[in-house]
Structures are given as structure tokens and as C-alpha cells.
Amino acid sequence: MKYVFIGGGAMATALISGIVRSGKGAADIKVVDPDETQRNRLAAAFPQVLCYPCPESALFEGVDIVVLAVKPQQLQAVARQLAPFTPTIPAVLSIAAGVRVKDISRWLGDYPTIIRAMPNTPAQVNSGTTGIYAAPGANEIARSRAHELLSSVGHAFWVVYEETLDMVTAVSGSGPAYVLYFLESLEAAALSMGITEEISRAAALDVLSDGLALVRQDNTPFAELRAKVTSKGGTTEKAIQILEQAKVGKAFQEAIQAARKRAAELGDELSVDHPEDSPTHGAG
């Protein structure tokens, strides 16, 4: 397959790495990014990848999929810049958070073949989780190409309704930050008890790894597994009681709902047309 990435930032780099790791040639990848530093970084990491400062018709000859890998706030200007080239583009994949298919389609001149995806940051280390939604105008070939690309950096799954991506954003898109928050708190507790910084960090990481190893070996519901490892009258039970009294579980669920609501709000905010936006805005 041949790819053109519009934007050469961290997520684009992760996907390019995934393509290369899967055995496909870097020579089939082109990147458009106005930032010279970004282009130089990509050229150094992937010498066969060709980088360009702006789109031109020759870039899209024979392309299989164009990936919009820019910041959500930049997508409208970038899509308008790309619109003249869409007659030769078989499929567009957007990984810009929050920006809805109907808006992308409009900015691209009512272009129909759009896939929208919500990858998370662990894609940068080949352990991502990505929800994918296909617009009604996206055929099976477009779907297959998008899924193949996104699967190269972790687990990719389809959702039936676009609004489900807001939920995916709240759970897995923001999920790595929740895990890091837990690790941060566990490390802080260890430090507060006088454990060294080195051991505190290692212990927090080991606890997370141990817990994941346990649940991956046992399909028992999480709550039942937790009960199994919580001895009556023991230290774990006491700790869980404190968490329950503080309603940590409820607060966590409310936090994820707030993230879902914010994802929907961002979609509304980003849907407003700004025709005066210059199409030369960066694709970082």
C-alpha cells in the first residue's frame, strides 16, 4: 500500500513505525508537513520516507490512503487545502480527536470516503488501542486499509456509531493518563513511608504488571478477582475500605463520564466553519 500522511507529529511517527515494522517499505510513505524541523526528524528516522512542505498533485498519484494526522484545531484549514486533490484520493483516515466525519467531509468538498479513528498514545510503543468508525461512503477496501494500518500499532476495533468514539476517547484514549495517575499516587504513597525513590517506582510498576498478568490468566470478572485477593480482616481489605469510603470508584466513573462529555463538546466547537482560515496553517 501507498500512504500519504498530512502531518508528521508523534502519532504519525508511531503509525509510520508500525508500517515499517510490519514489513512494508518506507519508500511507499510520503509525509506533508510545513515544519522543516519535523521533516528533518522524520527523514533521519526513516531515510526512505519522502517529506514535503505542502501538498501537490503528484503526491497523490497511486496513493491508497491519506492519513490526516494533524491537531484537531488545524484540521479544518488542512482539509480545505487538501480538497482540490480528493478526486484522486481513494480513502481518507482522520486520527484528529473530536472532529466529526460530516465536518471533515464538508471541508474536503463533500468527500465521502472517510474513516475516523481514535488511537491512544501507547501506539507510539506498538501497544495502542484504537477505535475506528467508517462513514457510510467508505467501502470495504477503505475499511480494510485503515484497519491494517491501525492494527500495526496495537489493537484496533470497529464501532458502529460515530458517537461511540466519544466514549472510546474517554475510556481508552484518555486511559493511559488514568493508569499513570494511579502509578503516580502509588509511588507517592511509598515515598511518604520512607521507601527510596528507586524502589517506590519499581514497586509501582511491578504492582501494575502483576495485576495485568493475573487478569490475563483468568477471565473472572474484575470485581470477583479483587475479592479473591482481598483477605477478610487483612491489610488489603482495610485499604479497600478507605477507598470505598472516599467513593474513589464512583469518582473515577464520574471522571470518565466528564471526559466523554468533553469529547462531545470538542466536536461541537470544532465543527464551526472558519472559511477565513489560511490553508497554509501547519500540519504538525
VENBELSUL-V614646 format. One line per field, one symbol per residue. ss: DSSP state (@ for helix, = for strand, . for the rest). burial: I if it has 16 or more other C-alpha atoms within 10 Angstrom, else O. A space follows every 50 residues. Layout:
BEGIN
ss=???
burial=???
END
This chain:
BEGIN
ss=..====...@@@@@@@@@@@@....@@@====...@@@@@@@@@@....= ==....@@@@....====...@@@@@@@@@@@@@@@@@...===...... @@@@@@@......=====..@@@@@..=======.....@@@@@@@@@@@ @..=====.....@@@@@@@@@@.@@@@@@@@@@@@@@@@@@....@@@@ @@@@@@@@@@@@@@@@.....@@@@@@@......@@@@@@@@@@@..@@@ @@@@@@@@@@@@@@@@@@@@..............
burial=OIIIIIIIIIIIIIIIIIIIOOOOOIOIIIIIIIIOOIIOOIOOOIOOII IIIIIOOOIIOOIIIIIIIIIIIIIIIIIIIIIOIIOOIIIIIIIIIIII IOIIIIIIOOIIIIIIIIIIIIIIOIOIIIIIIIIOOIIOOIIOIIIOII IIIIIIOOOOOIIIIIIIIIIIIIIOOOOOOOIOOIIIOIIOOOOOOOOI IOIIOOOOOOOOOOOOOOOOOOOOOIOOOIOOOOOOIOOOOOOOOOOOOO OOOOOIIOIIOIIIOIIOOIIOOOOOOOIOIIII
END
